[in-house]
Amino acid sequence: MTNTPQIPPFHLAIPVADLAKSRQFYAEVLGCKEGRSDEHWVDFNFFGHQLVIHQKTVTEISHKPIANPVDGHAVPIPHFGVVLSWNDWEKLAEDLKTKNIEFIIEPYIRFQGKVGEQATMFFLDVEGNALEFKAFKNMTQLFAK
C-alpha cells in the first residue's frame, strides 16, 4: 500500500468580463465540474482545487501581457495551472488539440534529460488568463534543484 500525501487544495479567484463564456470554457473545454454559484461568480473543481471566476467589467480587469524566458520560450506571467500525472497530461494535450485550442507554447518536454524534466503546455482561457499544465517525468523532482 502506497502512502500518498494529502495535498491541501488551493483556492484561486480570477476576474472575468463574460461570466457565461468563461463558465462554458472551464466546464466544457477543461471538464471542470461546477460547484456553487451566484449571479456574479461561479466555483469550479479545478482538478481537485477551488477556482472561482468573478464577473467584473472590462475596465476593472487588467491583463498586461508580460513574459519571462524559460527554456527558449516566452512564458506568460502571471499564469496558473496544475501538475498532472504524465498520462493525464498527455490525454489533456490531445483533448485540447481536438478542441482547436490555440497554444501560447505547444505541448513539449522541457529540461529533457535533466533534473526536473517535465511536459508542459500554455494556453489562454477565453478571458486571456494564461494557464499552464505540466507533468514531471519523476514526481519526486517537483522541487528538485
N, C-alpha and C positions, 0 to 999 in steps of 0.2 A: 504494500500500500504506500503510495507516494503522498507526502505531506506537502501540499501546495499552499504557500502563504496566502492568506486572505488580504487582498489589497483594498483599502477603503475607496469607494467610488469618488471621483472628483465631481464638482459642481461647476458648471460654466454657464454664464448668461451672456448672450450676444444680442446686439441690436439688429433689427431687420426693418426695412421700409414696407415690404409687401408680405404680410403675415401668411396669407393664403398660399402664395407662391413658395415661400420658404417651408411652410408646413408640408406641402406636396413634395418638395425636394428631399427633405430629411426622411419622410415616410416612404416615398416610392423609389427614389434613387438609391438611398443608403439603407433602406429597410428598417429604419428605427421605429420602434413601437411608441405610439403617443401615450402620454400619461395625462396628468391634469392639464386643464387649460382654462382660459378666461377670454374675455373679449380682446385683450391686448397681449397675451402671452400663451405659449404652449411649451409643456415639458416633453422631453423625449428620452427614451432609454437609448443612449448613445454608446452602444457596445458595453453595457453594464455601468455606464456613468450617466449623470444627470446633466443634460443640455437643455437650456431654456432659451427660446427665442422670444425677444420682447419687441413689439412693434414701436418704432419711433419714426419721426418724419425724416425725410432725406436730408434736410438741413441740419438735423441733430446728429447724423451719422457721418463720421469722418474716416474714410479709407484712403490713407496716404500710402500709395504703393512704394515700399522700400524693400530692399533685399540685402542679403549677406552672401558672399561667395562660400560655397561648401562643395568640395569635390568637383570643381569645374562647373557648377550650376549656380544660378542666382536664386537662392532660397528666399521666398517671401516672408517678411516679418511684419506683423505677428502672424502666427499660424497655430492651429491646434489639430489634434487627431488622437489616434490610439496606436498602440503596438499590438499587432495581431500575431497569431501563430503563422508560421510560414505558409501552410496550406490555406488558411483563411485569407491571408494577404493575396495569394495567387488567385483564389476564387473571386475576391473583390475586384482585383485588377481586371480580370476577364469580364466580369459583370459590367464594370464601368465602361469598358471599351465597347461592349454591345449596346450600351445606352448612349454611345457617342459623346461621352464626357470629354471636354477639351482640357487636356492636362497642361499645367504650367511646366511640370517636369514629368515626363513619361515614366512609367514604371521601369525601374532598373535596379541593379545591385551596386550599392555604394561600398567603398572601402574593401573591395573584393580581395580575399586572401589575407586581410589584416584583422587585427583586434577590432571588434565591433562591426564586422561585416553585416550588412543589412540590405533588405529590399525596401525601397521607398518609392513613393509617388506623391505628387502635389497637384491639386486642382482647386478651383473656386466653387463655393456654393452659389446659389442664384443671386445672392446679395454682395458677392465679391469678397467674402470671408475665405481666407486661404486655409485649406485642410491638408494635412499630411497623414498618410497611413504608412506604417512601416512594420517590418518583421525582422527579427535577428536570426542569423544562421545558428547562433548559440545564445540562448536567452540569458545565460549566466554572464554574458558580456554586455548587458544592457548599460551598465555604468562603468565598464572597464576602461582603463586608460591605455 
